[in-house]
Amino acid sequence: ATVTANVGGVVRTRWLNGSGGMGGTPNRLAHFGLGKAGLATDIKVRWPDGKITKLGSAKPGAKLLSTWP
C-alpha cells in the first residue's frame, strides 16, 4: 500500500509492503514527522488493488488505523 499525507504544503509518501519475517508479517506503520507543520492533512491509503481510503487529518501523536477494504 502507499500512504500519502500533506505536511506543511508538501505531499509526503510512505510505501508499505507485505514482506515479513518467518511465520508472519510485521505491523505496517507509516510515520510522518510533522516538524513545524503541526498537522498532516489529506491522508490517503492507496491499496494494491487501486482502491483508495481517505483518512482525513491527524495531529501530532495521532494514530490512524485502516484495513484493506
MARSE-46198 format. One line per field, with one value per residue: x, y, z of N, C-alpha, C in turn; residue in three letters. Coordinates in steps of 0.001 Angstrom, whole numbers, always signed. Layout:
<zases>
npx	[X / ...]
npy	[Y / ...]
npz	[Z / ...]
capx	[X / ...]
capy	[Y / ...]
capz	[Z / ...]
cpx	[X / ...]
cpy	[Y / ...]
cpz	[Z / ...]
residu	[ALA / ...]
</zases>
This chain:
<zases>
npx	[+845 / +342 / +882 / -102 / +400 / -318 / +1957 / +2587 / +2196 / +3605 / +3539 / +3929 / +5166 / +4764 / +5737 / +4342 / +4962 / +4224 / +6144 / +7735 / +9030 / +9930 / +7122 / +5168 / +3826 / +5160 / +3923 / +2474 / +3433 / +3095 / +4965 / +4873 / +6784 / +6009 / +7229 / +7387 / +4878 / +2642 / +275 / -1009 / -2534 / -5133 / -4759 / -4191 / -4717 / -3536 / -4430 / -3112 / -4859 / -5762 / -7824 / -8846 / -8497 / -9637 / -8352 / -8369 / -7319 / -4552 / -3336 / -288 / +1084 / -1133 / -2831 / -3845 / -5970 / -6321 / -7879 / -7587 / -10012]
npy	[-1174 / +2328 / +5260 / +8575 / +11954 / +15358 / +17548 / +20468 / +21719 / +20142 / +17138 / +14071 / +10729 / +7313 / +3967 / +821 / -2562 / -6088 / -7854 / -9995 / -11421 / -14737 / -16782 / -14758 / -11398 / -8220 / -5413 / -2882 / +268 / +3719 / +6458 / +9910 / +12648 / +15729 / +18163 / +21669 / +21957 / +20854 / +19555 / +16928 / +16620 / +15592 / +12765 / +9693 / +6281 / +4169 / +1177 / -2067 / -3042 / -774 / +646 / +3434 / +4745 / +7344 / +9147 / +11601 / +14114 / +14518 / +15123 / +15862 / +12890 / +11368 / +8324 / +6549 / +4087 / +1768 / -636 / -2994 / -2583]
npz	[+0 / -488 / +1284 / +1558 / +2631 / +3284 / +4430 / +5838 / +3348 / +1607 / -158 / +1261 / +1023 / +1891 / +1576 / +2012 / +2458 / +2102 / +2939 / +5285 / +8329 / +9403 / +9506 / +9649 / +9200 / +9815 / +11775 / +9833 / +9493 / +8872 / +9262 / +9730 / +10098 / +11520 / +12018 / +11989 / +10974 / +12365 / +11733 / +9790 / +6700 / +4369 / +4225 / +2708 / +1729 / -698 / -1951 / -2938 / -4944 / -6134 / -4929 / -2876 / +356 / +2279 / +4926 / +6152 / +8405 / +10767 / +14024 / +15916 / +17305 / +16822 / +15971 / +13277 / +11974 / +9385 / +7313 / +4655 / +2249]
capx	[+0 / +1038 / +215 / +339 / -119 / +157 / +2580 / +3120 / +2132 / +4405 / +2966 / +4895 / +4723 / +5367 / +5362 / +4254 / +4865 / +3796 / +7209 / +7874 / +9934 / +9448 / +5851 / +4198 / +4103 / +5228 / +2977 / +2789 / +3230 / +3600 / +5233 / +5123 / +7241 / +5287 / +8054 / +6650 / +3536 / +1666 / -906 / -949 / -3871 / -5379 / -4088 / -4850 / -4065 / -3841 / -4225 / -2558 / -5864 / -6108 / -8818 / -8284 / -9168 / -9300 / -8327 / -8538 / -6193 / -4061 / -2492 / +876 / +816 / -2339 / -2679 / -4988 / -5984 / -7091 / -7727 / -7861 / -11467]
capy	[+0 / +3607 / +6234 / +9941 / +12970 / +16707 / +18057 / +21808 / +22057 / +19189 / +15794 / +13046 / +9388 / +6155 / +2718 / -292 / -3819 / -7231 / -8789 / -10140 / -12450 / -16112 / -17055 / -13685 / -10088 / -7234 / -4299 / -1936 / +1613 / +4846 / +7564 / +11193 / +13697 / +16949 / +19361 / +22880 / +21951 / +20652 / +18828 / +16247 / +16676 / +14849 / +11471 / +8685 / +4987 / +3523 / -243 / -2735 / -3231 / +540 / +1339 / +4495 / +5041 / +8693 / +9165 / +12968 / +14828 / +13978 / +15982 / +15140 / +11778 / +10623 / +7026 / +6236 / +2687 / +1472 / -2003 / -3147 / -2762]
capz	[+0 / -485 / +2143 / +1305 / +3540 / +3047 / +5658 / +5604 / +1932 / +838 / -121 / +1687 / +664 / +2551 / +923 / +2941 / +1721 / +2904 / +3285 / +6721 / +8813 / +9452 / +10152 / +9745 / +8631 / +10879 / +11680 / +8764 / +10022 / +8088 / +10184 / +9087 / +11004 / +11179 / +12149 / +12376 / +10371 / +13427 / +11291 / +8494 / +6102 / +3136 / +4361 / +1880 / +1528 / -1983 / -1767 / -4124 / -5996 / -6665 / -4104 / -2037 / +1613 / +2745 / +6390 / +6641 / +9017 / +12039 / +14859 / +16445 / +18210 / +16435 / +15326 / +12447 / +11581 / +8184 / +6829 / +3233 / +2055]
cpx	[+897 / +225 / +783 / -312 / +469 / +666 / +3203 / +3159 / +2952 / +3768 / +4083 / +4303 / +5486 / +4845 / +5405 / +4129 / +4550 / +4904 / +7382 / +8840 / +9272 / +8108 / +4874 / +4658 / +4138 / +4133 / +3428 / +2422 / +3815 / +3744 / +5542 / +5553 / +6607 / +6140 / +7236 / +5215 / +2448 / +427 / -611 / -2368 / -3929 / -4645 / -4901 / -4013 / -4504 / -3437 / -3698 / -3567 / -6350 / -7153 / -8123 / -9153 / -8696 / -9423 / -8444 / -7268 / -5773 / -3153 / -1285 / +461 / -395 / -1959 / -3966 / -4872 / -6848 / -6831 / -8148 / -9339 / -11788]
cpy	[+1245 / +4574 / +7608 / +10875 / +14313 / +17247 / +19407 / +22195 / +21145 / +17805 / +14796 / +11674 / +8340 / +4911 / +1599 / -1570 / -4959 / -8195 / -8837 / -11239 / -13814 / -16209 / -15901 / -12407 / -9084 / -6180 / -3371 / -551 / +2638 / +6015 / +8812 / +12184 / +15013 / +18207 / +20536 / +22894 / +21763 / +19875 / +18177 / +16221 / +15801 / +13504 / +10420 / +7414 / +4474 / +2069 / -884 / -2942 / -1903 / +1298 / +2358 / +4670 / +6417 / +8715 / +10569 / +13577 / +14168 / +14990 / +15186 / +14051 / +10943 / +9305 / +6732 / +4795 / +2521 / +24 / -2050 / -3425 / -4018]
cpz	[+0 / +357 / +1820 / +2315 / +3151 / +4379 / +5339 / +4138 / +1031 / +968 / +180 / +1388 / +1458 / +1851 / +1953 / +2132 / +2668 / +3265 / +4798 / +7075 / +8816 / +10182 / +10234 / +9093 / +9771 / +10731 / +10575 / +9261 / +9069 / +9047 / +9383 / +10154 / +10590 / +11252 / +12634 / +11856 / +11421 / +13032 / +9943 / +7946 / +4857 / +3134 / +3595 / +1834 / +160 / -1846 / -3043 / -5266 / -6580 / -5873 / -3217 / -797 / +2070 / +4266 / +6971 / +7176 / +10320 / +12720 / +15337 / +17432 / +17849 / +15787 / +14576 / +11995 / +10342 / +7789 / +5369 / +3043 / +1281]
residu	[ALA / THR / VAL / THR / ALA / ASN / VAL / GLY / GLY / VAL / VAL / ARG / THR / ARG / TRP / LEU / ASN / GLY / SER / GLY / GLY / MET / GLY / GLY / THR / PRO / ASN / ARG / LEU / ALA / HIS / PHE / GLY / LEU / GLY / LYS / ALA / GLY / LEU / ALA / THR / ASP / ILE / LYS / VAL / ARG / TRP / PRO / ASP / GLY / LYS / ILE / THR / LYS / LEU / GLY / SER / ALA / LYS / PRO / GLY / ALA / LYS / LEU / LEU / SER / THR / TRP / PRO]
</zases>
